Amino acid sequence: MSQKSLHLRLGIVASLFALFLMFYAIPNYVFAPSNVRNIILSPKFWPYVLAGFTAFIGLALLFNAVTSATDTPFEDEETGHPEGSAPWMRLGALGAIMLLVMFGLPLLGMVWTAMLAFAACAFLFRTRHPVAAVVCAVVVPLLLYAFFAHVAGVAIPQGEFVRLP
């Protein structure tokens, strides 16, 4: 498969999925109260933002596929698929991380579970920047908690062991 055909296929799928989200899924399945004062706090705002980003990326992929002159192969000898069971083991480990997140949320709370899951995924996928991954694993969930709990006034699920202020 060439890079051009891959971008074309991904662009079509992403664009169609964004249209499905914008015109069917979000209006019919995301419920928002009518008395929300701030549009950013509306439950429909961020799904529409994500659908818009998906549409933008899909259109950018389509534009890239149509305007690119070269038709280079997507894989070569150096960047081919890894052989053996390593990809399947990594997929299984990711599934185990998801299960641990599901069981860890009631015990540890959303913030601490997100920290551990982020760090576990970063090291599972062998990041080139482990220090930055650990810093982001700690800082991003804490900043999100601070915003939603103290600025937006949204209750974030806390765990049984440690409670954040």
C-alpha positions, 0 to 999 in steps of 0.5 A: 500500500502506498502512502498516497492511498493510505492517506486517501482511505484514512481521509475518507473514513475520518471525514465520514466519521466526523459527519456521522458524529456531527449530524447524527450521534452528537445531536441524538445521544449527547444530552445537554440541559438548556440552562447551561450559562457557559458554552464551554461547560455544555456537554455538547461543546467538546464532542463537537470540537473533537468532531470538528478536529476529526473533520479537519484532519480528514480533509487535510489527509484528503488534500495531501493525498490529492496534491502529493505527486509522489507515490512512495511505498508506506513500508520499506525494508527498514520500517516494515512490520515487526515480526513475531509475537511482540506486537500482540504482547504489547496489545495484550498489555494495553488491554491489561492496562485498560482493565486495571484502569477500570478496576483502579478508578473506584479505588484510587480515583480518576486523577491517580489512575490517570497518572499511573495509566499514562506512565504505564502506556508511555513505557509500554510504547517505549517512549524516547522521552521517559522523563517528559512522560513521567512529568506529563503523567503527573502534571496533566491529570493534576492540572485537569483536576484543578481546572474541573474541580476548582474553576468549572465546579465539576466533581471529579471522582476521588478514590478510597485512599487519597483525596485531593483538595 
